Amino acid sequence: MQNSEGPPVYSALTLRLVLASFGIVFFVGAAIAAMIGGLWWLGAILWIGAIVGVVDIVVIARRKHRGEPG
């Protein structure tokens, strides 16, 4: 009888790290541009997005430190 489950599934932590890093750069740049343009409310929302990206990178680093593949 063959194993129908297929190969083991690995998480894509490295891809998630790259995407989170890109998101931080984008959100920070957009937040600065919005604040220069006088859209303080939009700048605040974009800063929150950047903070979420930083938290995601911390979570990814902890998972990689534990030895999870990806």
C-alpha positions as CSV (number, residue, x, y, z in Angstrom):
1,M,0.0,0.0,0.0
2,Q,1.4,3.4,-1.0
3,N,1.4,6.5,1.1
4,S,-1.2,8.9,-0.4
5,E,-0.3,11.8,1.8
6,G,2.6,13.0,-0.4
7,P,5.7,14.8,0.8
8,P,5.9,16.6,4.1
9,V,4.6,20.1,4.2
10,Y,7.1,22.9,5.2
11,S,6.2,26.4,6.2
12,A,7.5,29.2,4.0
13,L,9.1,31.3,6.8
14,T,11.7,32.8,4.5
15,L,9.2,34.0,2.0
16,R,7.1,35.4,4.8
17,L,10.2,37.2,6.1
18,V,10.9,38.7,2.7
19,L,7.2,39.8,2.3
20,A,7.1,41.3,5.8
21,S,10.3,43.2,5.2
22,F,9.0,44.6,1.9
23,G,5.7,45.5,3.7
24,I,7.6,47.5,6.3
25,V,9.6,49.4,3.8
26,F,6.4,50.2,1.8
27,F,4.3,51.2,4.8
28,V,7.0,53.4,6.3
29,G,7.6,55.2,2.9
30,A,3.9,55.6,2.3
31,A,3.3,56.8,5.8
32,I,6.0,59.5,5.5
33,A,4.6,60.6,2.1
34,A,1.0,60.8,3.5
35,M,2.2,62.8,6.5
36,I,4.1,65.2,4.3
37,G,1.0,65.5,2.1
38,G,-1.0,66.5,5.2
39,L,-3.0,63.3,5.4
40,W,-2.2,62.6,9.1
41,W,-5.1,60.0,9.5
42,L,-3.8,58.0,6.6
43,G,-0.2,58.2,7.9
44,A,-1.3,56.9,11.3
45,I,-3.0,53.9,9.6
46,L,0.1,53.2,7.5
47,W,2.3,53.3,10.6
48,I,0.1,50.7,12.2
49,G,0.7,48.5,9.2
50,A,4.4,48.9,9.6
51,I,4.2,48.0,13.3
52,V,2.2,44.8,12.3
53,G,5.1,44.0,9.9
54,V,7.7,44.4,12.7
55,V,5.6,42.1,15.0
56,D,5.4,39.5,12.2
57,I,9.2,39.6,11.8
58,V,9.6,39.0,15.5
59,V,7.3,36.0,15.3
60,I,9.2,34.6,12.3
61,A,12.5,35.1,14.0
62,R,11.3,33.2,17.1
63,R,10.0,30.3,15.0
64,K,13.3,30.1,13.0
65,H,15.2,30.2,16.3
66,R,13.2,27.2,17.5
67,G,14.4,25.3,14.4
68,E,11.2,25.2,12.3
69,P,12.0,24.6,8.6
70,G,11.4,27.2,6.0
